[in-house]
Amino acid sequence: MKANSPCKSPSITGAAVAGHQPKFSGLNQQILNHLVKDKNLHQLSQLNGARGIAASLETDPEVGITGDEEDLAARHQAFGTNTYPSPPTKTFFHFILKAFKDRKILFLVASAVPSLAFGIKEYESGIRLIAVFLVIALSAFRNFTQSRLNELPIKLSSNISVEVVRSRRRQKISIYDVVVGDVVCLNIGDQVPADGLFIEGHSLQVDESSMTGESDIVDVDIRGNPFLFSGSKVADGYGKMVVTSVGMDTLWGEMMSSIYQDANQEAPLQIHLNKITTSIEKLGSAVAFLVHVVFLIRYFTGNTKDENGEREFNGTRTKPDYVINFVADIISAVVTTAVVAILEGLPLAVTLTLAYCMERMMADGAMVRKLSACETMASATTICTDKTVTLTMNKMKVTKYWLGNDSFEGSLSLGSCVVELLREGVSLNTTGGVYRSGETLEFSGSPTEKAILSWAVTELGMEMEEVKRGCEILHVEAFNSEKKRSGVLVKRDHEFHVHWKGAAEMILAMCSHYYDLEGNKKDLNDEERMNFNHIIQGMAASSLRCIAFAHKQSDEVNLETEKNIQEDGMVLLGLVGIKDPCRPGVKKAVEDCQYAGVDVKMITGDNVFTAKAIATECGILRPGQDQDGCVVEGAEFRSYTDEERMERVEGIRVMARSSPLDKLLMVQCLKRLRHVVAVTGHSMNDAPALKEADIGLAMGIQGTEVAKGSADLVILDDNFSTVVKVLKWGRCVYIDTQKFIQFQLTANIAAMTIDTIAAVLCGWVPLTAVQLLWVNLMMITLGALALATEKPPWDQLMERRPVGRHEPLISNVMWRNLMAQAAYQIVVLLVFNAFNARKLERKNVFEGLHKNKVFVGIVGVTVLLQVVMVELLNKFADTERLSLGEWGVCAGIGALSWPIACLVKLIIPLPDPIAHP
């Protein structure tokens, strides 16, 4: 047997082993993984390039893998799955330990432990420790819930869809289902799902900033740089890649093993709540200090008396034990007063409301990526929306074709040369594809591409694969929203052909000739050019998207010196009109926004005539409306001076032929005018505007991964009506929060005032620590949750104007309500105020009560717990049992808060600052 030669080319296949071996067991996975990570071109060439590796992985650029269960299982076993370990979750115990660092907790512990240690007032000290436990448990539960709430959007948004080729068929799969050997189709805005090698495509450029930290765009090609990394984004062009590493074997996986995304984020509303809570705590501490000082002065000046009516402090004649005992009583009173300032119930109620809101928004078709978006939508004053995808159904179909001065709406009868050139232009100048299974046809690509491909196959008899076999693609300029056209340079029969496709008026400007019905080439003079412009405007006015095709033949092309495809002297092949109907219900949704005081602006890349027609159909423009200043083109908007833009931007309703930078510029201008701006987007180029906006709304179906990654919310059904639902939920969260604040502050102000007055005048506090904690943590929280379960009054929510950027969270209406109720409760010391908080301004607080069974149930539980506290836990709570008559008197006095609330609203009517005038 001969020895193996020590000098041999590297191979990704190992030595053959006798016997049955698992599939791919002979592949050297280490070489495969490091090949891309190290960008080793020399080793790649020794392995016969990307196609050689694809062959070793039993895949093909056109066919892909088989993708059956056996094949996928073998690839999972050999190379692993495209998943990453989740970051370590913080346990409930972690938040318990964190709660011990809170100054309120330390304050309570410091007052209870010494008393227990010295045997002073063991009962009250024990009660205080129970209070510590309750505060810790509630605080930990709130933070634990908040943590889980923050992690959910990250988990949901990371599951993106990827287009792969399997058994010759393009199909969408989850990024988690990508396997080694998959052929992945990449287009502008896509995220590279795994490490791999470029195998075919044109003008592909990727943004590797997520990997390298550098913002430079990297060119990808077969010879110089065929390496693609997981997590990078496609910036331009298109192509296919073969996957070589997945999951933790990728470069991104190595980074993820030590770096995790921080899910903790604090919403603006929570910042407001923290400020309110801190203010109340400071006030409570100040009151506690005042009580402390008053008690000490009264005691040491001889103004306090014992049970026998004797002075408690008689200078040196007073035993030290008595002094220590009194000081312990003072500490107890101070702590009791400070406990009133603990607002743990309010943040918990808001956290649970956000959780409920996120769940309901998901059911309504909106996925929250950032919690701040839930309440920021309540403040939205302007929505800048796309036309395509959001306002229209994005189900496109070619309904009209123009060749010269003749139009067709059915079967075509064209000259053979024009037909051949159209077939060639459609087949080669596209990122879409045609898959034939028997008599069934499937079209892939963008909706516009699929509409054109379907038209070319059915009306022109195009055979895409046959056309591709007869031509060699030399250079491609991919379509993007900036250029609004795409071009391709091909070689056929030793001749060079240029094909352009794109926005009709832009392609028309590149043409010097056109074909007529018989296939004759004619000069495009000024009169004919004007005629074609009228045709384009006519189709646009009929809400048709107008696409033009142009062609040019060249005998010689110097590929070394000519880096760009020729753009002048083209011959117009024809125009197609594509119909994209408006979504059902979109007009009603736009009207709802306008009625709610939210301005809707449409920003589109279509020409001004199409934009006007769609905007009128959707209700953004009214028929017969004076459109002077309401409709502008992007170029015109850019040409304004800064002062002109700031003066006119609020009046603009439609911006046509806009670029992504125009959209960004409009958002910036509106924010400078103190508008709260929401923006919808779906393409990669929308990312800057989505990030700049106060609320970025990406489309879930047609949206690119770059757009989704830049957004605060993802509209799962791509429907503008869902945007309106998000607006309503945002207002619901804001109003519910105001209810919580009014409800809890009423009780806190009343209790704090009572204890302060009693301490100063009488030298004792009437409310014990247990009673105050019972009111503050249990009864308040239950009451707040009862309010949170109120079914949102959708119609009333849209009757209010936007909150705006700087509206105070506690309005004058709330101050009036809570001060009136606090004054009454200071007198009667009862907390039956949940019903009055149901309606901040309406006089009938019982309206719709019978429809909310949860609210009634929670109030019933609250009453039951109060009875148990007084009757069964009277020793623990330091309360006295009541007779049935006494319970009736208490309920009657408490019920007086309802007519008092109604009377105050009648006597002191205040305008709601966010209601319609």
N, C-alpha and C positions, 0 to 999 in steps of 0.2 A: 504494500500500500504506500503510495507516494505521500510525502509530507506536503502540507499546504505551503504555498509560497508566502514568505513574510511580507512581500511587497505587493499589495493589491488595492484596488480602488475601494473606498468605503461603500458600504451597502446598508440599506435599511432592512434587509432581510438577513436572518441568521442562517446557520447551517441547517440542512434538512435533518430531521430526526425520524427514525423509523417508527412506524406505528401511527395510529390515529392521533392527530393533534388538533386542538381547537383552532378555529379560523383566526387568521392573522397572528398566530403564535410565533411565526418566523420573523416578524417585523421587529426591528430594533427601535423601540419607542423612545429611548433616550436621544438617539440621533434625530429622530423625527421632531422631538420637542425643541431641541436646541438649534435646529437648522434655522427656524424662523427667528427665535429670540436673539441669536447671534448675527443674523443677517449674513449668513455665510454663502456668498455667491459661488465661490470656488467649489465648495462641497455640493452645492445644488447642481452645478454643471456636471459634476462627476456622477450624479444620480439621475442624469438625463433630464434635468429640469423639472418644472412643475408637472408636466404631463407624464413624465416617467414616474414621479411619486404618485400621481393620480392612478396610474395603471397598477402600481403596487398595492394601492388601497382599494383596488377593484371598483373604480369609479371612472366616469367619463364626462367631459364638459357638456356634452349634449344629452346624454342619457341619465347621468347621475347614478346614485346607488339604487338597488332594487327597492329598499325601504320596507321589505316585509318583516314580520315579527322575528324570524330566525336571523335575518341579516342584522337588524337593529340590536338584538340580544348579543350577537357575536361582537359587534363593535363596542357595545357597552362593557362587555367582559374584558376586551382587549385594551381599550383606551379610556374607559371611564365615562362619566356623564358630564354634561355641560352645566354643572351646578357648583355653588360655592357654599362653604359652611356659614351658617348664620352667626352673627355676632353674639357673644354671650349675653343672655337676657338677665336683667336685674330682677332678683327675687323680691318677694314681699318683705323678707327679713332685711334685705339691703335698705329698704325705705324705712323700716322701723329704726334701724341704727341711725339713719340720716335724720330722722325726726328728733332723736335725742340731742342733736346739735342745735335745735331751735331754741332761741332765748326764752320763749314762753315756757317750754318744757323745763328748762334748767331753773327758771324762776319758781315754778311749782314744786319741783323736787327739792330745791334749796330750802323751801319753807316747811316741807313736810318731814324730811328725814331728821333734821335736828330735834324736832318735837318728839318724834318717836324714840330717838336715841336717849333723850332725857326723861322719857315717860310723861311728857306734858301733853294733855289733851289727845290721848291716843286715838280716840274715836274720830275727831275732826282731822287729825293727821292722816289716818287711814283713808278717810273720805277724800282727802286731797290727793293721795296716791292713786285712788280709783279714778279721780279726775285726770291725773297724768296719763293713766292707761287709756282712757277714752280719747283724749286729745291725740295721743300717739297713734292709736289704731285708726282714727279717722283721717289724720294727716297722711299716714302711710298708705291707706287705701286710696286716697285721692291721687297721690303721686304715682302709685302703682298703676292705677287706671289711666292716668295721663301718659305714662310711659308706653303702655300697650297701645294707646290711641295714636301716639306719634309714630310707632313702628309700623302700623297698618298701611299707611299710604306708600311707604318705601317698598314694602313687600309686594303690594299690588302693582306699582308703577314699574318694577323691575322685570315683570313678566311681559316682554314685548314679543311681537310676531316677526318672523323671518321668512323670506321667500326662498325656497330651495327647489332643485330639480331632482325628482325621483321617478325612475322608470319613464323618462322623457317628458314628464308632466311637471309644470310649475305649480307649486302649492305653498300655502301659508302654514307654518308650524310655529309652536312656541320656541323661544330661544333655548329653553331648557331641553327641548327634544332634538337639538342639533347634535350630530355625531361626527366622528372623524371619518372623512371620506365624502361628506355631504358637499354638493356643489351649491353654493349660495349666490343668489343674484343680488347685486348691489346697485342702488340708485342714489341720487342726491338726497341727503337727509337721513339715510339709513345708518344704523349702528352696526359695526362689524361684530358678529356674534361670537367669534372664536379666533384663535390664531390660524393662519393659513397662507396659501400662495395664490397669487393672481394668475389666472390661466387664460383669460381673454377679456376683451373690452376696449374702451377708448376713452382717452382724456381723463382717466380716473385720478382724482386727487382726494386725499384724506387729511383730516385734522387729528393729529396725534397728541394734542395738548393735554388730554386726560392722562396720557401715559408719560410724556416727557416734561410737561409744564411749559413747553414752548408753543407759541401761537402760530408758528409757520405752517403753511399748507405743504404737504409732502406729495410729490408726483409718484404714481405707481405704474410700472410697466413691466413687460416680460424680461427685458434685458438688464436694466439698471437697478430696479428696486421692485421685486415682485412680492415683497413681504408685507403682510397685513396682520394687525394686532387687534385682539379683542378689546372692545371699549372705544376704539377710534371711530370717527364719524366721516361719512362720505361728503365731501365738500363740493365736488363737481364730477361730471362724467358718469360712466356706468361700467359695469364689468361683472365677471364671475370669479369666484375663488373656490379652491378646494381646501376643506378644513383639515388641518394636520394635528391640532391639539385642542382639547376642550377642558373646561372647568379649571381645576387647580394646576393643570399642566401648562396653562397659558401664562404669558407674561403678566396679564392682569390678575390671574389667580395667585401668582407669587406675591404681588402687592397686597391682595386682599387677605392673605394669610396673617398679615401683621397690621393692616389698617382697615378699619371699619367705618362705615358712614355713621355719623352722629345723628341719631333720630330726635334728640331733644331740641325743641324749638318753642319759643314763647310767643304766643299770638298777641297782637296789639291790645285786644280786649283784656287778656290776662294781665298785661302791663297796667292797664287802667285799674283792674281789680286789686292788683298788688299795691298800687298807690293808695286806694281807698282803705284796704286792710291795714297798711302801715300807719296811715293817718289815725284810724280808730285806735290802733294799739298805742300810739304815742299819746293820744288823748286819755286812754285808759290808764296808762302809766302816770301821766300827770295828775289825774284824779286820785290814783292810789297814793302818790306822794303827798298830795294835799291832805288826804284822810289821815295818813301816817303822822304828819306834822300836827294836825288838829288834835288827834288822840294824845300825842305826847304832851302837848301844851296843856290840855284839859287835865291829864293825869298828874303831871308834876306841879301844877298850880293848885291842886286840891279841888278841882271842880268835878271830880267823879266820885261816886258813892257806891258802897257795896250793898248787898241785899238787906242789911240792917239799917241802911240810911247813914252809915258812917263814912267819913272820908277814907278813900282807899290809900292815899299816899300821905304819910305824916312824917316826911323827912327820914331821919335816921331811925325813928321808931318802927318804920315799916320793915318787915322781914325781907331779906333778899329773895326768898322763894316767891313771895307775892309779887315783887317787881318783875322777876323773870316770867312769872305766869301772865302778868298783864302785857308784857312786851310780846309774848307769844300770841296773845289775843289780838294785839295790834297787827302782827304779821299776818294772822289769819284774815283780818278785815281787809288789809292791803291786797292780799292775794285774791280774796273774793271779788274785790272791785276790779282788779286787773283781769280776772277771768272773763268778765263781761266783754272785754275788748277782743276776745279770741273769735275770729270770724271764719272758723274752719268750715262751717256749713255752706257758706257762699261759694268758695272756690270749688268744693265738691259738687255742688249743684250745677255750676257752670260746666265743669268737666264732663259730668254725665249728660248734660244737655248737648255738648259738642259731639259726644259719642252717639247719642240718639240722632243728631242732625246728620252726621256722616253716614250712618246706616240708612236713613231715609233718602239722603241725596244719592247714594249708590243705587237704591231701588228706583229712583227717578231718573237714572242715567247719567250721574255725574260722580266721578271719582276724585276725592280730595287728596291732593299731594302735599299741601301745606295747610295746617290747621288755621293759620291766619286768614285764609281765603273765606272760611265759613262766615266770619262776621264782617270782613272787609266789604263783601258784596252789599251789605246793608248801607254802605256809604257811597256806592257807585252812583255817579252823576252822568257818566257818558259810557256808551258801549261802542267801540270801533270794531266792526265785524267784516269778515270776508263775504264775498258773494258766493263763490263756488264752495260746495260742501256744506256751509252753514245755512245759507238762505235758500239754496237750490238743492235738488235731490242728488245731484252728481251722477245721474243715470242718463248718459248722453247718447244721442243717436243722430247720424247724418240724415238730414231731411231735405237738403237742397244742394245741387251742384251746378256751378256756372262754368261754362267753357266759352270764352269770348263773350259775346252778347246773348248767348243762349243758356237757358236754365233747364235743369232736369230734376224731377222729383220721384221718378221711378227708374225703370231700366234705362241704361245709357246706350247710345248709338254714336260711338266716337271713332275718329280715325285711328288706325292700328298703331301708328307711332306714338300718339298721345297716350293710348291705353298702356303700351309697354313702358313708357316713361313714368306714368303714374304708378304702375305696379312696382317698378324699380324704386321710385322715391319713397313709397309707403313701406316696402319690405326692408329697405336698407337704412332708412332714416327714422329709426324707431327704437325704443327701449322695451317695447312689448313683444308678444309672441303669439303664435297660433298653435294649438295642440289639437290634433284630429284623432278621435277614437271612433272608428267606424264612420257612421254618418253624423256623429256629434262633434261640434266644434267648441273649443274653449279658447277664450282670448285673455291674455294677461297684459299687465301694464296699467298706466293711469287710465281713468275713465275716458279722457280725450283720445288716448292711443287706442283703447279698445273699440271706441266708436268708429275711428278711421279704419282700423284693421277689419272690423266686421263689414263695413261698407265696401272696402276693396276686395274682400273675398267674395261677397255675395253679388256685388254689382259689376266688378271688374274681372272676376274670375281669377284672382291672384292666387298663385301657389308660392307661398313664402320661401319654402326650402329650395324649390327649383330656381327661384330668382337669386337666392344667396349663392347657390352652387356656381352660377355663371359669372359672378362678380367677386372682386377682391376689394375689401374695404381698406383704404389707405390712411384716412384721417377722419376724425369725428369731432364736431363741436356740439357738445350736449346742450339740451334746452335747460334754461333756468329762468326764474321770474324776472331777472334783470334784463336779459337779452330778448326774451320772448320769441326765440326762434332756435332752430337746430339745423345743422348742416352736416353733409357727409361727402367725402371725396372717394370715388371708386374707380377701379380699372376694369374695363370690359373690352375684350377683343383688341387689345393694344391701344385702346382709346381711354381717355380720362373723362369722367362725368362728375359734375357737381350737382347735388340736390339740396335744396333748402325747403324748410317747412316752418310755418309760424304764424304770428299775428298778421292778418291780411294786409293792413296798410303798411306794415314794415317790409313785408316781402314785396309788395307792389313797388315800393320805393327803390328796390334793388333791380327792377326789371326794365329792359329797354325794348322788349318784344313780347308778343303773346301768340298762342295758338288759337286758330278759329275752329269751327265745328268739323271742317274737313281735314284738319291737321296741318293747315298752312301757317307758316310763321309770318306775322305781320308786325309792322312798327307800332310801338306804343307812343303815339303822339300825345300832345296836351289834351286834345278832345277826348281821345280814348281813355286816357288816364283819369280824366274827370268823370267819365262814364263809369269806370270801374269803382271809383270812390263812391259814386251814388249807389252802385249795387251793394257795396260793403255797408254803407250807412243804412240802406233799406233792410238788409238782413239783420243788422244790429238793432234797428228799431222794432223788429219782430222778435226780439229777445234771442236771436241766434248768435252763437259764437262763430265768428268767421275766420277760417283757416285757409291759407293760400299755399300752393305748391309751385316751385320754380326749378328750372333745370338749365344747365349750360354744359356744352361739350368743349373739351380742349384737346388739342393734339399732343401737347407737351406740358408737363408739370415738373418743376424742379423741387423735389421733396426736401432737398437739403437746405434750400434758401427760402422756400415758401412755407412758413410755419402756419399760416392761416388759410382757410378755404376762401376762394374768390367770392366776392359779394356783389360785383357789378356786372352789368351786361347780361343779366339773367333773362330767361324766357318764361313767362307766366304759363303754367300748365292748367291752372284753374282754381276755383274757389269752392270750398264746401261750407255749408251752414250747419252747425251742430246745435240741436235743441237740448237745453237743460232746464226742465220745468221747476218752478218754485215748489218748495215743500208745502204740503197741506198744513194749514194752521199757522204759517209763518206771518201772515199779515195780522192776524189776531194777536200773536205774540209781540210784534212790533208795536201795535196799538196799546197793548198792556204796559209796555215799557214807557211809552210816551205819556200815558195817563198817570203813571207812577212818578213822573218828573225826571225820567232817565232819557237822555238824548241818544238816539241811535244814528250812527254814521256808517255808511258802507264804503269800504276801501277795496278796490278791485283793479286787476290788471287789464280788464276788458276795455274796449274803446268807449268813448263817452256816450254813444248812442245806445249800445247794449246796456251800459250802466244805468242810464236814465230809465230805459224800459223796465229793467228788473226792479229798480228802486221804486218806481211807480206801482208795479204789480205787488210789491211787498209792503207798501204803505209808508215807506221812508220819504218818498215824495208824493204830494197830492196832485191829482190830475188838474191841469190848468194853473198850477202854482208858479209864481214868478221864480224862475230858476237862476236869476242873476245873483251870483255869489254863493248859491247853494250847491252848484255842481262845478268842480274844477278838475283839471288834469294834473297829474303829478309834476310835470315839468313846470306848469304855471305856478303851482304851490311853492316849488323850490325857488322860482325866480323872484318871489316876493322878498322885500326887505324884512328884517326881523319885526319891525313895528307893524308892517302890513299883515304879516302872518298872525301876530297876536291880536290884531284888530278883527281879522276875518275868520279865524279858525272856528270860533263858536258857531258861526252861521253856516259853515259848510256841512252839507248832508251827504254828498257823494263825491268821492275822489276816484277818477278813472285813470287808466294807464299809469297806475302808481307803481313805484318800486318799493322794495322793503325799507329803504332809507326814508322814503316819503312817509310811510306808515309810522316809523320811529319818530320822525320829526313832528308829526301831528300829535302823537302821544306826549312828547316833551312839551309842546306848546300848551296843550290842555292842562298838564300838571302845573305848569308855571302860573296858569290862571286859577289854580287851587281846585281844579276838578279832580274827582276820584275816578280813574279811568280803568275800564275793563276792556281787554283786547282778545279777540278770537283769532286763531291762526292754525295752519296745518303744515306749512312747508318749513324747510330748514331756514330759509331767509326770513321767516317770521320771528325767529328766535330773539333777535334784539328787541323788537317791539313787545314781545311777550314778557321778557325780563324787565323792561323799563316800566311796563304798566303796573298799576296797583294790584290788579288781578289778571293773570294770564290764563286764558281758556284755550287749551289745545283740543283738536278733534281726535277722537279715539280710533275711528275706523280709517280715515284717509290721512290722518296726521302722521308726520314722520317722527322718528324717535327723538330727533333733536328738538322738534317743537314740543313734544310731550315733556322732555326733560327740562325745558325752560319755563313750563307752565305751572300754575298753582293748582289748577283743576283740569281734569280731562273729561270732555263731553263725550260719553261713550257712544251715543247714537248720532253724533255730528249734527244735531238738530238745534236750531235757534230757540225753539220752544223750551228746550231743556235749560238754556241759559236763563230764561225767565224764571224757571223753577228754582234755579240756584239763587237768583236775586231774592225770591220770596223766602227761601230758607235762611239767607243771610239776615234779612230783616226779622225773621222769627227769632233767631238766636239773640239778636240785639235787644228786642223787646222783652224776651224772657229774662234776660240778664237784668234789665231795668226792674222787672217785677221782683226778682230775687233781692236786689239791693233795697228796694222800698220796703219789702216785707221784713228783712232782717234788721236794717237800720232802725226801723220803728221800735222793735223790741230792745235793741241795744241802747238806744238813746233813752228810752223810758227806764230801763233797769239801771243804767249808769246814773241817771239823774236821781232816782229814788235812793240808791245807796249813798250817793254823795250828800244829799240833803239830810238823810237820817244820821249819817256819821257826824256831820258838822253840828246839827242841832241836838241830837239825842245821845251821841257817843256810841252808837251801835249800828250795825247794818241789818236790815230786815231780811235780805235774801242770802241764803247760805250758798256755799260753793256748789253743792250738789244741785240745788234748785236752779242756779244760773246755768250750770253746764247742761242740765236737762232741757232748759229753754233754748239755749244757744246751739247745742249740738244735735239734740234729738228732735225736738218739736219744730225748730226752725228748718232743719234739713228735710224732714218729712213734708212740711208745708211748701218748701221750695220745690221739692220733687213733684208735689201735687200740681203746682203751677207749670212745671216743665212738661207735664203730660197733656196739657191743654192742646186740643187740636188747633193747628194754626188757622186763624180766620183769613184765608187767602185773599178774599175780596177787600177786606179792611186793610191788609198789609199793602196792597197796591194803591190804596187811596192816600197813602202817606208819601210825602216827597222825600228824597234821599236825605240821610242823616248829614252828609257832608263830611269834610275832613276834620273839622275842629269843633263839632257840636259837643257840649259837655255830656258826660254819661248820666249824670243826675240832673234832670231837667227841673224847671221851676214847678211844673205840674207835680213831679215826684216830691219835691221839697214841701209843697203845700200839703199833699196827702199824708206824708209820713210825720210831719210836725203836728198836724191836727190829731192823728191817731196816737202819737206818742204822748201828747198832752192828756188825752183821755185815759190812756193806759197808766200814766203816772198816778192818776186818781184811783182807778179801779184795780190796777195791777193784774190784769188778765190779758192773755195773748190769744184772742180769737179773731185774728186780723187777716186770715188767709183769703177770705172771700173778697175783701176790699182791694186786695192786690191783684185780683183777676183782671180788672179793668182799670187802667190808670186814670182815665178821664170820663168813662161812661158812668152814668148814674145808676143804671140797673146792673148791679154786679152779679145777678143771678141769671143773666141772659145766657141761654144755651147750656145751663148747668146739667140738665137731665141727659144731655148727650155725652157728657164726660164721666163715665162710670169709674174710671181710675181716680179722678179727682175726688169724687164722692167717697170712694173706698179708702183713700189715704186719709181724708179728713175723719172718717169713722175710726180708722186705726189710731189716729192721733188722740181722739177723744177717749178711746178705750185705754190707751197707754197712760193718759192723764189720770183716769179713774184708778188704774192699778197703782200708779205712783202715790196717789194720795191715800187710798184705802188700804192697800196691802203692803206698801213699802214705806209706810209713814215714819217708822223709826229711822230707816236709812236716809230718807229725804228730809227728816226733821219737819214733818207736816202733821196736821191734825185731821182726823177723819171728819167727814161732813155728812149731815143727814140729807135725806132726799129733798127736803125743803131748801136746805142751804145750797144744794147743787142747782136747784131751780133758780135761786136768786143769782148765783154765779153766772149761769147760762144767760139769764135775762140781762144782767149788767154787761156781759160780754157782747150779747147781740145788739146792744145799743150802739156799738161801733158802726153798724151798717147804716142806720139812718143818720148818724153823725157824719159819716163819709159823704152821703148824698147831700146833706145840708151844706157842708163845707164847699162842695163842688158848685152848689147853687149860689152861695154867698160870694165865693171868690172864684169866679170863672177865669181860667187862664187859657190862652191859646196854646194848642200843642205846637211846639216849635218845628215839628217835622210833618205836620198835617197840611193838606191842601188848603189854601186860603179860600 
